[in-house]
Amino acid sequence: MPSFDIVSEINMQELDNAVNQAKKELLSRYDLKGSEAEVHWDQEKLYIVANDDSKLNVVKDILQSKCHKRGIDLRALEFSDPTAVGGMLKRRDVKIIQGLETEVAKKITKHIRDIKLKVQTQIQDQKIKVTSKSRDELQNCMQDLRGQKFDAPLQFDNFRD
């Protein structure tokens, strides 16, 4: 029976490349000379640090532009509110969203039911498995989901005939 999976994942190597490019740009930016603007990533946590809110926003914009150029959907990055770290430094944590949260998965399955295609959905951990007797129905489902905006970036994996 034909099927595919709906997932929400980002390529960690591309994220690493985007962070490294952002770090290089921070070193060369004239408006950030002499400030302590930085991007930190240790494969688990990502956060940005700067002297004040305006420089923190500049660092955030640089990181977002590098991620966008590397093909990372910006909905996969969730920025927290600025917090004081010590001295004059401020910090923003960046949560990397991997996998579909339960509420988003329920919204997607409800949307698929509402468009009345002959497909069945099943939520499995952090992905949704969609099956149908018709390959065309699955392709119509994918096409419709590409046109929708959900709270998480969607990718389609394991298309099987």
C-alpha positions in Angstrom: 0.0 0.0 0.0 1.5 3.4 -1.0 2.6 5.6 1.9 4.8 8.5 3.0 5.9 10.2 6.2 5.4 13.8 7.2 8.4 15.0 9.4 9.9 18.2 10.6 13.7 18.0 10.7 16.5 20.2 9.8 19.9 19.3 8.5 22.3 19.7 11.4 25.3 20.0 9.1 23.7 22.9 7.3 22.9 24.5 10.7 26.6 24.1 11.7 27.7 25.7 8.4 25.2 28.6 9.0 26.5 29.2 12.5 30.1 29.2 11.3 29.3 31.7 8.6 27.5 33.9 11.1 30.6 33.8 13.4 32.8 34.9 10.5 30.5 37.8 9.6 30.4 38.9 13.2 34.2 39.2 13.2 34.2 41.3 10.1 31.3 43.6 10.7 32.3 47.2 11.4 29.3 48.1 13.6 30.1 45.2 15.9 33.9 45.9 16.3 34.8 46.1 20.0 31.6 44.5 21.1 31.2 41.1 22.6 28.6 39.9 20.0 28.9 36.1 19.6 27.0 33.0 18.5 27.5 29.8 20.5 26.6 26.3 19.5 27.7 23.1 21.2 25.5 20.6 19.2 22.9 20.8 21.9 22.2 24.4 22.7 22.4 27.5 20.4 22.4 31.0 21.9 23.5 34.5 20.9 25.2 37.0 23.2 25.7 40.8 22.7 26.2 44.0 24.7 22.7 45.5 24.2 19.4 44.8 22.6 20.2 46.5 19.3 23.4 44.4 18.8 21.5 41.3 19.9 18.9 42.0 17.1 21.8 42.5 14.6 23.3 39.1 15.6 19.8 37.5 15.4 19.3 38.9 11.9 22.8 37.7 10.7 22.1 34.2 12.1 18.6 34.1 10.4 20.0 35.3 7.1 22.8 32.7 7.1 20.3 29.9 8.0 17.9 31.1 5.2 20.7 31.0 2.7 21.6 27.5 3.8 18.1 26.3 3.2 17.0 26.1 6.9 13.4 27.0 7.5 13.3 29.8 10.1 10.3 28.3 11.8 12.7 25.6 13.1 14.4 28.3 15.2 12.6 29.6 18.2 14.2 32.7 19.9 13.6 33.3 23.6 13.4 36.7 25.2 16.7 38.5 26.0 18.0 37.9 29.5 20.8 39.6 31.3 23.9 37.4 31.7 26.2 39.5 33.8 27.8 42.9 33.4 26.4 44.6 30.3 25.9 41.3 28.3 22.5 40.0 27.2 21.7 36.6 25.9 19.0 34.9 23.8 18.6 31.2 23.7 17.6 29.6 20.4 15.5 26.4 20.5 16.0 24.1 17.6 12.7 22.4 16.7 13.1 18.9 15.6 10.1 16.6 15.1 6.4 17.3 15.0 4.9 18.4 18.3 1.6 16.7 19.2 -0.6 19.8 18.7 0.9 20.5 15.2 0.5 16.8 14.2 -3.1 16.9 15.3 -3.7 20.1 13.2 -2.1 18.5 10.2 -4.2 15.3 10.5 -7.4 17.4 11.0 -6.5 19.4 7.9 -6.0 16.2 5.9 -9.4 14.9 7.0 -11.0 18.2 6.2 -9.8 18.2 2.5 -11.6 14.8 2.2 -8.9 12.8 0.3 -9.0 9.1 0.5 -6.0 8.8 2.8 -5.5 7.5 6.3 -3.2 9.2 8.8 -1.5 7.8 11.8 0.7 9.8 14.3 3.8 7.9 15.2 6.2 9.5 17.7 7.2 12.8 16.0 6.0 12.0 12.5 2.8 11.3 10.6 2.4 8.3 8.4 -0.1 8.8 5.5 -1.3 5.8 3.5 -3.7 5.3 0.6 -4.6 2.8 -2.1 -4.0 5.5 -4.7 -0.6 7.1 -5.3 -2.3 10.1 -6.9 -4.2 10.7 -3.6 -0.9 10.8 -1.7 0.6 13.2 -4.2 -2.5 15.5 -4.0 -2.2 15.4 -0.2 1.5 16.4 -0.4 0.6 19.2 -2.8 -2.1 20.6 -0.5 0.2 20.4 2.5 2.9 22.4 0.7 0.5 25.2 0.2 -0.5 25.4 3.9 1.3 27.2 6.7 1.7 25.2 9.9 3.8 26.1 13.0 6.6 23.8 11.9 8.5 23.2 8.6 7.3 20.1 6.9 9.3 17.6 4.8 8.0 14.4 3.2 10.1 11.2 3.6 9.9 7.5 2.7 7.5 7.7 -0.2 6.8 4.1 -1.0 4.7 2.6 -3.8 
